[in-house]
C-alpha cells in the first residue's frame, strides 16, 4: 500500500475515473495547446436551453428564489414531476412519491448508497453507462456485468437476466434508450424481463429513462413500471431535464419510486448536498410545465444527424454501425482496424488505441467501447452542428481509409 492510498476509502481507491471525462480532459489540454479538436465524446445536446426556461431562471434570481429549499425539492417542482410521470408514463403517483436531486447521477448514487451493503450484487447489462459499475462498487457492492452484444441488439434478454440473478442480487439497472448504443427496449422486451423479475421479489429495479424523449422512427416509449404495474412498488423510475431540454449544466434529476426508498434517499441527501439549486429548480419547473415544442424540434434534428452519420460511418472502411433507435450516439464496431497501424505508425491493438489515434492523429475525440463494457467499439456522440459533424466524419473516413489501405 502506498503512502497516498492508505488514507483512501478502499472502494474509492479501486474505482476508475470516468472514461468520458478523461477524454474530455485530454481534449481540453490539446485545445489549450492550440490544436483543433472536434469532440464527439460528450453526452450533452449542443442546443441552447430554451429561452422560456432561461427567462424563468432570471426571474427566479430577481424574485429572490435564492435560498435553501426542501431537501427533496420544492413542492411546486415535485408536483410538476408527478404530473409528468402521470401524463407521459401512465404512473399513478403524487408529489410525495417523487424526489429531486442535483442531476440524474445523484439520483442513481443516492438510491444505491441508501440500499447496498457488502456482498450485495447489482446486475448491469453491458454496454453500460460508464458510471453504473463504478457507483455500485463505491457503495461496497459488486457489479454483475452481463454482456449484451450485437446479436441481441445490445439489450438484456429474459434468459440472461434469469441466469444472472442470485440470492445476493439487490438491483437491476435498465437504461432505455441506452448510452452508449442508443438501443431501445420495446414493450414486449420489457414484458419478458418483467416476467422474470416477478419471480424474484427481492430484486429492485432502477429504470434510467434520461433519454426518454430522444426516440426515432416513430417509436413509442415504455418504462418498466408502466408495462408491469406490479413492479412499481420496487422500481425507481429516474429521469431529468438534461437531455430533453438541453439543461445538462443546470443539474436537475428526479425520480419516482416507493416511499420507503425515497425517504431513505432524502435522508442521505440531507447529509450530503441538501436540496438542489433553487434557481435550477425554478428553471426545471418552467421546463416541465411550459411549452414542449423544443422536444420534438430537437428530436427531428438528432434523427437527421443520426441518419447522416450512419450513412457516412457505414461507408467508412473498417467501421460498421447498427442503427440506434434513440439517444444521440452511434456505437461503431472497429474490429477490422485492430492489428493494423495508424498513419503515424501506431499499432491499433485495442479500441482504446483506435480512439487515442483518432484523437492524436485525426483531431477527433471519441470514447472507446471497452470503457462501456464492450469492445471493440467506439462511441460517437453526434450532438454537434452539421458542419462540425461533416468535418469529423471526413477526418474519421480519411484516418480509417489510411489504416485499411495496403502498404
C-alpha positions, 0 to 999 in steps of 0.5 A: 500500500502506498503512502497516498492510498492508505488514507483512501476509502478502499472502494474509492481507491479501486474505482476508475475515473470516468472514461468520458471525462478523461477524454474530455480532459485530454481534449481540453489540454490539446485545445489549450495547446492550440490544436483543433479538436472536434469532440464527439465524446460528450453526452450533452445536446449542443442546443441552447436551453430554451429561452422560456426556461432561461427567462424563468431562471432570471426571474427566479434570481430577481424574485429572490428564489435564492435560498435553501429549499426542501431537501427533496425539492420544492413542492411546486417542482415535485408536483410538476414531476408527478404530473409528468410521470402521470401524463407521459408514463401512465404512473399513478403517483403524487408529489410525495412519491417523487424526489429531486436531486442535483442531476440524474447521477445523484439520483442513481448514487443516492438510491444505491448508497441508501440500499447496498451493503457488502456482498450485495450484487447489482446486475448491469447489462453491458454496454453500460453507462460508464458510471453504473459499475463504478457507483455500485462498487463505491457503495461496497457492492459488486457489479454483475456485468452481463454482456449484451452484444450485437446479436441481441441488439445490445439489450438484456434478454429474459434468459440472461437476466434469469441466469444472472440473478442470485440470492445476493442480487439487490438491483437491476439497472435498465437504461432505455434508450441506452448510452452508449448504443442508443438501443431501445427496449420495446414493450414486449422486451420489457414484458419478458424481463418483467416476467422474470423479475416477478419471480424474484421479489427481492430484486429492485429495479432502477429504470434510467429513462434520461433519454426518454424523449430522444426516440426515432422512427416513430417509436413509442416509449415504455418504462418498466413500471408502466408495462408491469404495474406490479413492479412499481412498488420496487422500481425507481423510475429516474429521469431529468431535464438534461437531455430533453431540454438541453439543461445538462449544466443546470443539474436537475434529476428526479425520480419516482419510486416507493416511499420507503426508498425515497425517504431513505434517499432524502435522508442521505441527501440531507447529509450530503448536498441538501436540496438542489439549486433553487434557481435550477429548480425554478428553471426545471419547473418552467421546463416541465410545465411550459411549452414542449415544442423544443422536444420534438424540434430537437428530436427531428434534428438528432434523427437527421444527424443520426441518419447522416452519420450512419450513412457516412460511418457505414461507408467508412472502411473498417467501421460498421454501425447498427442503427440506434433507435434513440439517444444521440450516439452511434456505437461503431464496431472497429474490429477490422482496424485492430492489428493494423497501424495508424498513419503515424505508425501506431499499432491499433491493438485495442479500441482504446488505441483506435480512439487515442489515434483518432484523437492524436492523429485525426483531431477527433475525440471519441470514447472507446467501447471497452470503457462501456463494457464492450469492445471493440467499439467506439462511441460517437456522440453526434450532438454537434452542428452539421458542419462540425459533424461533416468535418469529423466524419471526413477526418474519421473516413480519411484516418480509417481509409489510411489504416485499411489501405495496403502498404 
